[in-house]
Amino acid sequence: MSTAAEHPHDGGVPQPAATVEEMRAALTRIAPDAVATFDAERAAAVALARQEFSSAPMRRFLRQWALTVAIERHPDLAARLRHLEARAAHVTDREEGRMIAAEIGRILDKAAAEAGVSHGEES
Protein backbone atom coordinates (compact mmCIF):
# COMPACT_ATOMS: atom_id res chain seq x y z
CA MET A 1 0.00 0.00 0.00
CA SER A 2 1.02 3.57 -0.41
CA THR A 3 3.44 4.82 2.15
CA ALA A 4 3.72 8.43 1.17
CA ALA A 5 2.17 11.22 -0.77
CA GLU A 6 4.02 11.10 -4.05
CA HIS A 7 1.84 12.25 -6.93
CA PRO A 8 0.27 15.68 -6.57
CA HIS A 9 -3.30 16.28 -7.76
CA ASP A 10 -2.64 19.17 -10.11
CA GLY A 11 -0.77 20.92 -7.30
CA GLY A 12 -3.46 19.87 -4.81
CA VAL A 13 -3.94 16.68 -2.85
CA PRO A 14 -1.12 14.14 -3.01
CA GLN A 15 -1.81 10.41 -2.79
CA PRO A 16 -2.14 9.75 0.93
CA ALA A 17 -0.78 6.81 2.85
CA ALA A 18 -3.34 4.01 2.94
CA THR A 19 -4.62 4.81 6.41
CA VAL A 20 -8.19 5.58 7.36
CA GLU A 21 -7.32 9.04 8.63
CA GLU A 22 -5.24 10.15 5.65
CA MET A 23 -7.62 8.78 3.04
CA ARG A 24 -10.63 10.37 4.75
CA ALA A 25 -8.82 13.72 4.91
CA ALA A 26 -7.99 13.48 1.19
CA LEU A 27 -11.59 12.61 0.34
CA THR A 28 -12.91 15.63 2.22
CA ARG A 29 -10.87 17.77 -0.19
CA ILE A 30 -11.26 15.94 -3.51
CA ALA A 31 -14.59 14.08 -3.24
CA PRO A 32 -16.58 15.37 -0.27
CA ASP A 33 -19.74 13.62 -1.49
CA ALA A 34 -17.93 10.28 -0.98
CA VAL A 35 -17.14 10.82 2.71
CA ALA A 36 -20.48 9.46 3.97
CA THR A 37 -20.03 6.29 1.91
CA PHE A 38 -16.44 5.99 3.15
CA ASP A 39 -17.61 6.27 6.77
CA ALA A 40 -20.42 3.74 6.28
CA GLU A 41 -18.14 1.23 4.54
CA ARG A 42 -15.50 1.73 7.22
CA ALA A 43 -18.05 0.95 9.95
CA ALA A 44 -19.14 -2.17 8.06
CA ALA A 45 -15.52 -3.29 7.59
CA VAL A 46 -14.74 -2.78 11.27
CA ALA A 47 -17.83 -4.77 12.29
CA LEU A 48 -16.96 -7.59 9.90
CA ALA A 49 -13.34 -7.61 11.08
CA ARG A 50 -14.52 -7.97 14.67
CA GLN A 51 -17.01 -10.68 13.74
CA GLU A 52 -14.41 -12.66 11.79
CA PHE A 53 -11.50 -11.91 14.16
CA SER A 54 -9.59 -10.94 11.04
CA SER A 55 -7.94 -7.85 9.62
CA ALA A 56 -8.86 -8.90 6.06
CA PRO A 57 -12.04 -6.76 5.85
CA MET A 58 -10.08 -3.65 6.83
CA ARG A 59 -7.31 -4.48 4.34
CA ARG A 60 -9.91 -4.81 1.56
CA PHE A 61 -11.56 -1.55 2.64
CA LEU A 62 -8.23 0.31 2.65
CA ARG A 63 -7.24 -1.09 -0.77
CA GLN A 64 -10.58 -0.17 -2.30
CA TRP A 65 -10.47 3.39 -1.00
CA ALA A 66 -6.80 3.87 -1.87
CA LEU A 67 -7.82 3.14 -5.48
CA THR A 68 -10.79 5.50 -5.23
CA VAL A 69 -8.61 8.31 -3.90
CA ALA A 70 -5.97 7.69 -6.59
CA ILE A 71 -8.65 8.04 -9.26
CA GLU A 72 -10.52 10.98 -7.72
CA ARG A 73 -7.28 12.98 -7.41
CA HIS A 74 -7.45 13.29 -11.22
CA PRO A 75 -10.87 14.78 -12.08
CA ASP A 76 -10.60 14.10 -15.83
CA LEU A 77 -9.66 10.48 -15.21
CA ALA A 78 -12.47 10.05 -12.67
CA ALA A 79 -14.98 11.51 -15.13
CA ARG A 80 -13.70 9.21 -17.89
CA LEU A 81 -14.04 6.17 -15.64
CA ARG A 82 -17.62 7.11 -14.72
CA HIS A 83 -18.43 7.57 -18.42
CA LEU A 84 -16.95 4.18 -19.31
CA GLU A 85 -18.80 2.45 -16.49
CA ALA A 86 -22.09 4.00 -17.58
CA ARG A 87 -21.44 3.03 -21.19
CA ALA A 88 -20.52 -0.53 -20.19
CA ALA A 89 -23.92 -0.94 -18.57
CA HIS A 90 -25.63 -0.46 -21.94
CA VAL A 91 -23.17 -1.76 -24.52
CA THR A 92 -24.43 -4.52 -26.80
CA ASP A 93 -21.48 -4.86 -29.16
CA ARG A 94 -18.94 -7.38 -27.90
CA GLU A 95 -15.93 -5.58 -29.41
CA GLU A 96 -16.97 -2.26 -27.90
CA GLY A 97 -17.43 -4.02 -24.57
CA ARG A 98 -13.90 -5.39 -24.77
CA MET A 99 -12.49 -1.95 -25.58
CA ILE A 100 -14.36 -0.40 -22.66
CA ALA A 101 -13.21 -3.15 -20.29
CA ALA A 102 -9.61 -2.73 -21.47
CA GLU A 103 -9.68 1.02 -20.87
CA ILE A 104 -11.24 0.58 -17.43
CA GLY A 105 -8.50 -1.94 -16.67
CA ARG A 106 -5.81 0.53 -17.69
CA ILE A 107 -7.32 3.23 -15.47
CA LEU A 108 -7.46 0.82 -12.52
CA ASP A 109 -3.89 -0.37 -13.17
CA LYS A 110 -2.65 3.23 -13.17
CA ALA A 111 -4.56 4.02 -9.98
CA ALA A 112 -3.29 0.85 -8.30
CA ALA A 113 0.30 1.74 -9.15
CA GLU A 114 -0.20 5.26 -7.83
CA ALA A 115 -1.82 3.97 -4.63
CA GLY A 116 0.79 1.24 -4.18
CA VAL A 117 -1.75 -1.61 -4.27
CA SER A 118 -2.71 -4.37 -6.66
CA HIS A 119 -6.30 -3.85 -7.83
CA GLY A 120 -6.77 -7.59 -8.41
CA GLU A 121 -5.29 -8.59 -5.06
CA GLU A 122 -7.29 -10.53 -2.49
CA SER A 123 -6.74 -10.31 1.23
C-alpha positions as CSV (number, residue, x, y, z in Angstrom):
1,M,0.0,0.0,0.0
2,S,1.0,3.6,-0.4
3,T,3.4,4.8,2.2
4,A,3.7,8.4,1.2
5,A,2.2,11.2,-0.8
6,E,4.0,11.1,-4.0
7,H,1.8,12.3,-6.9
8,P,0.3,15.7,-6.6
9,H,-3.3,16.3,-7.8
10,D,-2.6,19.2,-10.1
11,G,-0.8,20.9,-7.3
12,G,-3.5,19.9,-4.8
13,V,-3.9,16.7,-2.9
14,P,-1.1,14.1,-3.0
15,Q,-1.8,10.4,-2.8
16,P,-2.1,9.7,0.9
17,A,-0.8,6.8,2.9
18,A,-3.3,4.0,2.9
19,T,-4.6,4.8,6.4
20,V,-8.2,5.6,7.4
21,E,-7.3,9.0,8.6
22,E,-5.2,10.2,5.7
23,M,-7.6,8.8,3.0
24,R,-10.6,10.4,4.7
25,A,-8.8,13.7,4.9
26,A,-8.0,13.5,1.2
27,L,-11.6,12.6,0.3
28,T,-12.9,15.6,2.2
29,R,-10.9,17.8,-0.2
30,I,-11.3,15.9,-3.5
31,A,-14.6,14.1,-3.2
32,P,-16.6,15.4,-0.3
33,D,-19.7,13.6,-1.5
34,A,-17.9,10.3,-1.0
35,V,-17.1,10.8,2.7
36,A,-20.5,9.5,4.0
37,T,-20.0,6.3,1.9
38,F,-16.4,6.0,3.1
39,D,-17.6,6.3,6.8
40,A,-20.4,3.7,6.3
41,E,-18.1,1.2,4.5
42,R,-15.5,1.7,7.2
43,A,-18.0,1.0,10.0
44,A,-19.1,-2.2,8.1
45,A,-15.5,-3.3,7.6
46,V,-14.7,-2.8,11.3
47,A,-17.8,-4.8,12.3
48,L,-17.0,-7.6,9.9
49,A,-13.3,-7.6,11.1
50,R,-14.5,-8.0,14.7
51,Q,-17.0,-10.7,13.7
52,E,-14.4,-12.7,11.8
53,F,-11.5,-11.9,14.2
54,S,-9.6,-10.9,11.0
55,S,-7.9,-7.9,9.6
56,A,-8.9,-8.9,6.1
57,P,-12.0,-6.8,5.9
58,M,-10.1,-3.7,6.8
59,R,-7.3,-4.5,4.3
60,R,-9.9,-4.8,1.6
61,F,-11.6,-1.6,2.6
62,L,-8.2,0.3,2.7
63,R,-7.2,-1.1,-0.8
64,Q,-10.6,-0.2,-2.3
65,W,-10.5,3.4,-1.0
66,A,-6.8,3.9,-1.9
67,L,-7.8,3.1,-5.5
68,T,-10.8,5.5,-5.2
69,V,-8.6,8.3,-3.9
70,A,-6.0,7.7,-6.6
71,I,-8.6,8.0,-9.3
72,E,-10.5,11.0,-7.7
73,R,-7.3,13.0,-7.4
74,H,-7.4,13.3,-11.2
75,P,-10.9,14.8,-12.1
76,D,-10.6,14.1,-15.8
77,L,-9.7,10.5,-15.2
78,A,-12.5,10.0,-12.7
79,A,-15.0,11.5,-15.1
80,R,-13.7,9.2,-17.9
81,L,-14.0,6.2,-15.6
82,R,-17.6,7.1,-14.7
83,H,-18.4,7.6,-18.4
84,L,-16.9,4.2,-19.3
85,E,-18.8,2.4,-16.5
86,A,-22.1,4.0,-17.6
87,R,-21.4,3.0,-21.2
88,A,-20.5,-0.5,-20.2
89,A,-23.9,-0.9,-18.6
90,H,-25.6,-0.5,-21.9
91,V,-23.2,-1.8,-24.5
92,T,-24.4,-4.5,-26.8
93,D,-21.5,-4.9,-29.2
94,R,-18.9,-7.4,-27.9
95,E,-15.9,-5.6,-29.4
96,E,-17.0,-2.3,-27.9
97,G,-17.4,-4.0,-24.6
98,R,-13.9,-5.4,-24.8
99,M,-12.5,-1.9,-25.6
100,I,-14.4,-0.4,-22.7
101,A,-13.2,-3.2,-20.3
102,A,-9.6,-2.7,-21.5
103,E,-9.7,1.0,-20.9
104,I,-11.2,0.6,-17.4
105,G,-8.5,-1.9,-16.7
106,R,-5.8,0.5,-17.7
107,I,-7.3,3.2,-15.5
108,L,-7.5,0.8,-12.5
109,D,-3.9,-0.4,-13.2
110,K,-2.7,3.2,-13.2
111,A,-4.6,4.0,-10.0
112,A,-3.3,0.9,-8.3
113,A,0.3,1.7,-9.2
114,E,-0.2,5.3,-7.8
115,A,-1.8,4.0,-4.6
116,G,0.8,1.2,-4.2
117,V,-1.8,-1.6,-4.3
118,S,-2.7,-4.4,-6.7
119,H,-6.3,-3.9,-7.8
120,G,-6.8,-7.6,-8.4
121,E,-5.3,-8.6,-5.1
122,E,-7.3,-10.5,-2.5
123,S,-6.7,-10.3,1.2
